[in-house]
């Protein structure tokens, strides 16, 4: 999947999960930078990412899901939708 398209879709997903349309999200965004990205939101982000992109995030990939870049790496490598 094209990385720019994946970022656009992922950013929309993050805004929806965190219920904040004003969030500015790019590849450098991470849990430390985005207010509302806590452990509860993380579970929702992973579930929504798996559904939106048709993939399963592996246990060993979980640490990289706390960063937009890590999520994009997973999505661009394995997305089926």
LINHULIN-V251909 format. One record per backbone hydrogen bond with DSSP energy under -0.5 kcal/mol. CO is the residue of the C=O (numbers start at 1). NH is the residue of the N-H. Records with the same first field share a line. If there is no record, write none. Layout:
CO = NH, NH
This chain:
2 = 6
3 = 7
4 = 8
5 = 9
6 = 10
7 = 11
8 = 12
9 = 13
10 = 14
11 = 15
12 = 16
13 = 17
14 = 18
15 = 20
16 = 19
20 = 23
23 = 25
26 = 29
27 = 69
29 = 68
30 = 33, 34
33 = 35
34 = 37
36 = 38
38 = 42
39 = 43
40 = 44
41 = 45
42 = 46
43 = 47
44 = 48
45 = 49
46 = 50
47 = 51
48 = 52
49 = 53
50 = 54, 55
53 = 80, 81
56 = 58
58 = 61, 62
59 = 62
61 = 64, 65
62 = 65
63 = 66
64 = 67
66 = 31
67 = 71
68 = 72
69 = 73
70 = 74
71 = 75
72 = 76
73 = 77
74 = 78
75 = 79
